[in-house]
Amino acid sequence: MLGALLGSGGAALAGSAPAPRPQSAAKRAPNMHKQAVPLHKQRINWLNPTTWPVLPVPEIAVGPNSGTTVGIIPTILHTNASNQITRIIAPDITHNPYFGLGVDARIFEYPSLNTEWSVVAGMQQRVQSYFDALWETGLLRQSRWSVSLEADYDRSGTPRFYGFGNNSLRINQTNYTRQQMWVRAKFGWNISHAWQLEYTFEARKVKVTAGSLPRIPSITQRFVDLLGIGTTHELLDRLSLIYDTRNNIVIPTSGMDVVAYGGIASRNVSIDDSLFTEAGIDGRFYWSPTHRLTVATHVDLRYEPTTHHVPFWGLSSLGGDASTIGGSQPLRGYGTARFYDRNAFVVNLELRQTVLSLNTLSTHILIQVTPFFDTGRVFHHYSTLPFNHLHNVVGIGFRGIAPPSVVGYVDVGEGSEGIAVFTGINYPF
């Protein structure tokens, strides 16, 4: 749990998961801008690990696609006068049975509740490497504009492809190596504190080549003519209308966040060379019957009304542990993007119960136990009812929370293909 809270596992950071974000203005903490007091400036008691200048946190990152990664994270936390984390420096040394030894470097910076930035990078002996840089401001929507800029490079040997459709068979599992580079810019016009109109531009280059995992067939052998093998370029323009009344954007306990969006993706700047159009709605709802329990619900429905030789990775997908607007949705009994098709529907329900509150590592930490239920499906035709033939997952999650900016988790889910375990940062939704 501690490793998930502080380091989150390199596998989680190597993907598209965003860095943790600060809380809303309604919960703004006092003295946030006072000078941070890093652990190395505090009095050291060598019999008390929470006072050490560098804390060696054991790391165990588990995923149904990536296997088990073990390592050590020498972690440095900077906190302010209110014992809230303002900076995390977390390099690590890891080992994965597929890719060998690895090293990662991470820094998460929270200069204020309204702005954050992060840089993470890493590589392993074989196949895998990544780099991601993110800067966001206007998170509290107190000004007219909110801006998010991100650049990412990722070479991963863990992705799987099973074929298309809601009934794609596990026996058709293949592996491939994905190398992608993308930049994303989001510009939000804050009509009011709750209402926002957001424009997203994303340029992406994806190269899919043969897999490298032992005992798993390569995608280039089983799906020889599959669209998406080789190199594909994508330019995405998306417009979103957002209604957000959450009392906290990282650790919400009440309110809702509803996003209605539409977009078009092309191979280049010409609309005539489009890959697909998209339309969807994503809703997240939070209610706390008691101060220690939050009922969290997530619903996502995404359509691709038109497709023109779209690569398989550009379709709607379900599987994994995180929700991305316009991207893969969580189904925590299966690996990331287990099911692909034009359209997708998912519902997630969590009971986030706080069971322990303690002061450690120079900050305040909450421990939550979270039973959850996921259900969803992919489908090809618009006439298909999204509520039939659903894939169901039940599970239990454990979360460590360092308000106002950090959430680490371990989620264990069981679906029809067995048990899957995920670790990472941020809530799944």
N, C-alpha and C positions, 0 to 999 in steps of 0.2 A: 504493500500500500504506500509506504513512504517513497519507494522508488518511483511509483507512478505519479505521486504528487510532485516530486522535485524534478525528476528527469523525464518521465513519461515514456521512456523507451525510444530508442532511435527510430524504430519502425513507424511509430506514430508521427514523429516529427518529419520523417522523410516523405510523408505523403502530403495531402492538401490540408491537413488539420490546421486551423488557425491558432495563433498564440492566444493565451487567456486574456480577457479584456476586463477593464475596470467597471465598477458599478455605476448606477445611475445617480443623477443629482439628488434624487429623493433620499438616497442613503449615503450622501457624501460624508466622508469621514473627516474630522477635524485634523488640522496640522499635517495635511498630506504633503505640503510643500516644504516642511522642515527638512533639515539635512538628514540624509539616511545615515544610520549607524550600523555599518557592516560588522559581521561577527568578529573579524580580526581586530577591531578596535575595542571590543568588550574585554572584560576580565576573564582570563582563561582558567578554567578548572579542568585539569586533565582527567579527573574522575567523572566529569559530567560531559558527555559527548555533545550536548546542545550548546556548549560554550566554545567548542573547538573552532579555530579559524577556517578550516576546511573540513567539511563533514563527509566521510566516505560512505555513500549510500549504496547498498547492494541493489542491483538492477536485474529484474526478470521480466522480459517482454515476451508475451505469448500471442501467437496469431495462428488461425487455421491454415493460412497460406505460407507464412514466413517461418513457422516452427518456433522453437524456444531460443531466445537470445538471452545470454547471461553476461553480467559485467559489473563494473564498479563505477559510480559517478562521484567524483570529488566535487562537492557542491558548496558554493559560496552564496549566502543570502545576504542582501542588504535590506534593512528595514528602517522605517522612519520612527519618529518619537512615539507614535501610536502602535508600534510593533506590527505594522503592515508592510508586506513585502513590496519593495520598490525596484528591486533588481534581482535577477537570478542568473548566476554564471554556473553552467553545468556541463563541463566536458565529460567524456567517459571513454572507457576501453571495454570492448565487448567481444563476445565470440558467438557465432552462429554456425550450426552444423552444415548449412548449405554454402555459406560464403566466407567462412574463416574469421580471422581477427578483424576488428573494426575500431575506428576512432571517430568520435563526434565532438563538436564544439557547439555550444549554445549560449546565447545571451538574450534574456528577455528584460526589457526596460520599460518602466512605468513612470515617466516623468510627472504625470498628473493623471487625474481620473478621466480627462478628456482626450489624452494622447498616449499612444504606446508604439513601440517598435521592437523588432526582434530580428536576429540573424542566427540561422542554424546551418550547419554543414557537417558532412561526414563521408567516410568511404570505408569499404571493406576490402579484404584481400582479393576477392573475386567478384566481378560483375557490378556490384552495387556502389553507387555514390550519389550525393545529392547536395543541393544548396538552396536555401530559401531566405529571402529578405522581405520583411513586411513593415510598412509604416501606416498608421491610421491616426486621424485626428477628427474632432467633431463628434466623438462617440456619445457625448451627453446631449447632443442636438440643442445646445443653448445658443449657437450661432446660426447663421443662414445656411452654411454649407458643411457637409461632412465629406471627407476624402479618405480613400484607401488605395494604396499603391503596393503591388506585390510582384516580385520576380522569382521564378523558380526553375531549377534544373533538377531532374530526377532520373536516375537509371536504376531500374529495379528488375530483379530476376524472379520475383515471386508471383506475378499475376497469373490468373487462371482463366480459361474459357471452356465452356461446356456445350456450346451451341446456343441457338435462339429459343425463346419461348418459355412459358411458365412450367413446362414439363421436361425441360432439358435434363438429360440423364447424367448421373454422377459418373457412370462408366465411361462417358465421353470426355472426361477431364483432360485438358491439355495445359501446358505451361508455355509462357513466352517471356521474352525480355523486352521491356518497354523503356525507351529513352525519350524523354519529353522535355521541352523547354517552353515556358510560357510567361507572359507578362499580363497583369490584370490591373485595370484602373476602374475605380468606382467613384462616382460623383453624386452625392445626395443633396437635393434641395429640401431643406427642412421647412415645410409649409407651416407646421406647428410643432410642438414638442412630440406629439403622437404621430402626425402624418408626415411622410417623406416620399418624394418622387426621386428615384435613383436610376442613373444610367450606368451600365457596365459595358466596358470594352475589354475583350480578351483576344490576344494573338497567341496561337499555340502551334507547335511543331511536334508531331509524335512519330516515332520510328518503332515499329514492331518487328522483331526478328525472332529467330528460333529460341526455344527455351533451353535452360541449362540445368534443370533439376534432375537428379537421377530417378529412374523408375517412373517418370511421368512423361507421356508422349509429348512431343513438341507440336505447337499449333501449326507449324509449317508442314507437318506430316499428315495430320488428320484433317485439317481444314485448308487445303492447298489454295483454293480460289477465294478465300474469305476476304471481303473488302476491309481494309485496315491494316493488312500485312504490308510491310514496307513503310514508306514515309508519306505522311499526310499533313497538310497545313489546314488550319482552321482560324477564321476571323469571326468572332461572335459579338453581336450587338444585342443588348437586352435592356428593356425598360421595365421597371418594377414600381408598383404602388404599395407602400408599406404603412401599416397601422400598428403601432407599438406602444402599449401601455404598461409594459413590465416595470415592476418597481426596482429591478436590478438586471442589468444585461448579462451578467456572468452567473449570478446565483439567484435567479428569480424565484419568488414565492407567491406572487400574485400577478394578475394581468394577462395580456395576450400579445402575440406578435404574429400578424397575418400579412403574407406577401402574395400579391397577385402579379404575375409577370408574363411577358411575351418576348420572343427574340428570334433572330435569324442568324444562322451560321453559314459562311461561305468559304470557299477555298482561297479566294483573293478578294480584292475590293469590289469586284463586279457581283451585283446581286444575281445576275443571270447564271452565275456559277455556284449557286447555293448548295449546301449540304443538307440542311434541314431547317424547318421552323419549329418553334417550341411555344407552348402555352401551359401554364400551370398555376396552382395555388398551394401555398404551404402555410399551415397554421400551427402555432404552439400556444398552449393554454396552461395556466398555472393557478392553483387554488390551495390554500393552506387552512384546513379545518382546525389545526392546532399549530402552535408556534414551532413545534418540532417535526411536523409532517407536512410535506408538500406533494400534492397530486399533480403530476406533469403529464400532459397529453400532446401528442404530435400527429398531425394528419397531412399527408402530401399526395397530390394527384398531378401527374405530368403527362402531357400529350405531345407528340410530334406530328402535327397535321400533315406536313409534307416532308418527304425524304428523297434525295437524289444521290444515289451511290454513296450513302453515308457509311463511314467506317464503323465497325461493330462497337468500338469504344465511345462513339458519339450517340448511341441509343440510350434510352432510359434503362436504369439498372437498379437492382436491389441486392443487399448483402453487405455485411460489415457492421461497423460500430458507430458510424457518424453520419449525420445528415448534412448535405450540401445543397443549397438552393440551385435547382437545375441540374444536379448531379446525382450520384448514387445515394440511396436512402438506407437507413439501418434495418437489418434483419439479422440479429445477433446470434443466430444459430448456424450461420453460413459465412463463408469468406467474402471479402469485398467483391462487389459486382458479380455475385453468383448467378443471377438471372438477368438476361438481356432481352429487350424487345422495344417496340416503338413507344409504348405507353406503360406507366407504372402507377401503382396505388399502394400506400402503406399507412398503418396506424401503429403508434407506439404509446404505451402507457407505463408510467413509473410511479412508485410510491417511495418518495425520498424521505426516509426516516432518520433523523439525527439521534444517535445513540450515545455519543461521547463528545465532550468538549474539553480541550486541554491546552495548556500553554507549553510549547516546546519549540526548539529551533528558533528562539528569539521572536516568535510570533504566536498567534492564536489559531488553533486547528480544530475543525469539526470533523467528526467521523460519521458517515451515513451508511446505512444498510438499505438497499433499494431493490425490492422485488420488481420485476418488469415483465411485460408481455408485448411481443411484436407480432404483427400479422400483415401480409401484403401479397401482391402478385404483380407480374408483368403480363401484358396482353397486346395483341397486334391490331385488332379491329376496334373502331370506335363504338360499335354496337355491343361489344362485350361488356357485361356488367362487371365492374371491378370488385364486387363483394363476393363473388363465387370462386371456389377452388383456391382458397388462400393458403399460404404457407405460414404456419404458426410456430412461434418460439416462446418458451417460458424460461426465465432465468433469475439470477440474483446478482446484484452489483454491490460493490464496496467503494466508497468515495472518501477521499481526504480533501478538505477544503481549507484554504488559507485566505480568508476574506481580506481585501475585496477582489483579488485578481486571479487566484489560482485554484483550479479544480483538477485533481488527479483521480483516475478511476481504474478499477478492475471489474469487468463484466463477464459473467459466465452464463452462456445461453445454450439451450438444447432444442434442436429442430429435428426434422425427419432424417437427417444425415449424421446425427450424433451431436457431440458437445463442442462448442467453440469458446475460446477464451480471448478477451481483448484487454489491452491496457493502453492508457493514453492520457491526454489532457483535455479539459473542457467536458461539459455534459454532452451526451450524444445529440441532444436538441435543447 
